[in-house]
Amino acid sequence: VTTLEEEPRGEFTIKSTQNVNLELAQAILLPVRDIIGFVLGPVPMIDIKGFGSVDLHLEGTKTFGVLNGYFDFKDASVTLNGLKTYLTKGNGRIIL
């Protein structure tokens, strides 16, 4: 749902299946971030592979966006671009 006001505002709920491809989920999440304007930290600089699920609620304007929810991952491989930082066969939950 989006509404047009002085500053455009949006509200989105994103809920995936239990075994979504995390690389695909990241590719979808980045454009949504650009529309709503919430902070993703280092996520744009991460190369991620594996499977997991997301349950996110985003709302607000591009100036002030709010993100709540969680991100589960299993058997994931994560590399932070530019640093020799990596995770292999990782499992966990990130609460946002």
Secondary structure, DSSP 8 states (H G I E B T S, - for coil): -EE-SSS-EEEEEEE--TTEEHHHHHHHHHHHHHHH----TTGGGEEEEEEEEEEEEEEEESSSEEEEEEEEEEEEEEEETTTTEEEEEEEEEEE-
